[in-house]
């Protein structure tokens, strides 16, 4: 089944909920109209393979929440004309949002969906969905903190205008492990964000590589050298992928 067929199947599957509760029918009908707005074409199909499990009503309710939050974001920005979202991207967002039970992370899916619908909005890389899927609530809090403190950090002597003059989008500051501890974070989640490619450890300059082996030949000595591990694991830089993802999740 293609992504477009899967999205159409969502609408049809939603109607099945009407067999159990009238409220679910209302949610399904509302979400069906929202799907039409998102993908830019009528949504109708004769059969369904999506949401046909014991959690189908729960999933419809989470998708309805996604609809409400997305429409709130679009309304807050006075966006009336929206772009159609590619079925592949929309399907990934719907699948993950339908099973995400933490509202703070669920809101990230609404932000990504709304940004992909806004003309001139933040670029939404489909890899963002895979990263958010792996978030813990602590990761979500840490991402918000990083965005809010990406320029000035603890330097409260700088006003917003001065900060904007001193820093640009490409020069987000590093974060120290001790800072995350001081702010009450479980710092192991910063290491987890490194594994997700959002943060990275900076590398110091390579100097005096260690000689690991020597091989003598009749006319020449071959020396194999390996640079020492100068990785600074007490400091976290925001990776390029991380800046793009966090901007898409947290930008006003």
Beta strands, then each sheet from edge to edge (+ up, - down):
strand 1: 175-176
strand 2: 199-203
strand 3: 210-216
strand 4: 221-226
strand 5: 231-238
sheet 1: 1+ 5- 2+
sheet 2: 3+ 4-
end
